[in-house]
Amino acid sequence: MSPVIDKVALYYPRAMHGNGGVTNSLWLWAESLQRAGVAVEVYYDPRLPTFRERVVPTGVRTRAVQHHGGGRFAVPRHLGRELDPSTLLVLHSGYVLFNIVAGEVARRCGIRYVVMPLGAYDPHVRASRRAARSVWEIAERRLLKHALAVHVFFRPEIDHVRRLALTAATVTAPTAFALPDTGWRQESTRDYVAWLGRYDVRHKGLDRLLDAMALLPPHRRPLLMLRGRDHKDSRSVIESMAVERGIAEHVSVGGSIDGSDKQRFLLEAAAYVHPARWESYGIALVENLAYGVPCLTTTDINLGPDLEEAGAALVVEGSAEGLARGLDAVAAGRLSSFGARGREFVRERLSHEAAGGKFLSGIEALTRVEPVR
């Protein structure tokens, strides 16, 4: 890495607590950057209990930083004492007070920082922030204005950042995903399409997936098996929608599964469908690609263009008609060839080495031309 920065500090108060998406992403980045040969430290709030299954990657150091307040309104104390000019500070999440304060501290100390919003600037997400939205937008825009860069997973997100802060620089690199030892194998007995995630009807596109099923004649409908955690009673809503569309006998709406049950559910499917209207990363989709399960998704998600370009999944128009054509292809057995290409996509583009190297090379380029602002 550039001699200007020889250490990366990943900051997120909940880094040692819980098992949420931001937390899991942080630890994946810690491992990717450590494998790339950079000294990595993780800054966290010691007031929060440590997740009992938390595994710190070998070589990564952790550092407790005291905080005032809690939740998104937590404020780090004496953060400037932990930083030195060779440190690159990486701020996780978006629209949180602790990042606003940490960015201001870094700026005053002459420390370069990168904002890693993890999808927080998606237009759909921003539109849902109605309470005091203008205040948050002003604060977030200032945070991005003084950042060395804003991290994005895939190219479509660059436009999301520019809508909030026109002059913000970006660095593009996907979060790594480890390739599992077990992989999908084609078998003639497979007869269902799997979906896994949170039952959020609109965000996850489950309404248009059911509409797509209804467009197919009964003899062409694959069995659709949905598994996931409930969200605002959406599971019962989906069950009612299936009845209303006359497809209940072809749709199974089940609860959350994990561990070996989840692995078996995915590996025994004929294909995996990801009909989301928007998605910054899509961990369930990437997990299926890594297993080599043939995947069907839409042009609406940020990963869509890359998957289509690589031929790693069947990418269709984000509509009921587009999804119906994809489901019909599954029923006809035309998706099996995508499995191996999806697994190779993860191996080549989403490995720790690929992620860490791409992130650091982007940062190196920016440190050569960007002064501290």
HELIX and SHEET records of a PDB file:
HELIX    1   1 GLY A   21  ARG A   35  1                                  15    
HELIX    2   2 GLY A   71  PHE A   73  5                                   3    
HELIX    3   3 LEU A   79  GLU A   82  5                                   4    
HELIX    4   4 LEU A   97  CYS A  109  1                                  13    
HELIX    5   5 PRO A  123  ALA A  127  1                                   5    
HELIX    6   6 ARG A  133  LYS A  145  1                                  13    
HELIX    7   7 GLU A  157  LEU A  164  1                                   8    
HELIX    8   8 LEU A  206  LEU A  215  1                                  10    
HELIX    9   9 PRO A  218  ARG A  220  5                                   3    
HELIX   10  10 SER A  234  GLU A  244  1                                  11    
HELIX   11  11 ALA A  248  HIS A  250  5                                   3    
HELIX   12  12 GLY A  259  LEU A  267  1                                   9    
HELIX   13  13 ILE A  283  TYR A  291  1                                   9    
HELIX   14  14 GLY A  304  ALA A  310  1                                   7    
HELIX   15  15 ALA A  320  ALA A  331  1                                  12    
HELIX   16  16 PHE A  338  ARG A  349  1                                  12    
HELIX   17  17 HIS A  352  VAL A  369  1                                  18    
SHEET    1   A 7 ARG A  61  ALA A  64  0                                        
SHEET    2   A 7 ALA A  39  TYR A  44  1                                        
SHEET    3   A 7 LYS A   7  TYR A  11  1                                        
SHEET    4   A 7 THR A  87  HIS A  92  1                                        
SHEET    5   A 7 TYR A 113  MET A 116  1                                        
SHEET    6   A 7 ALA A 149  VAL A 152  1                                        
SHEET    7   A 7 THR A 170  THR A 172  1                                        
SHEET    1   B 2 HIS A  67  HIS A  68  0                                        
SHEET    2   B 2 VAL A  75  PRO A  76 -1                                        
SHEET    1   C 6 VAL A 251  GLY A 254  0                                        
SHEET    2   C 6 LEU A 223  ARG A 229  1                                        
SHEET    3   C 6 TYR A 192  ARG A 198  1                                        
SHEET    4   C 6 ALA A 271  HIS A 274  1                                        
SHEET    5   C 6 CYS A 295  THR A 298  1                                        
SHEET    6   C 6 LEU A 314  VAL A 316  1                                        
END                                                                             
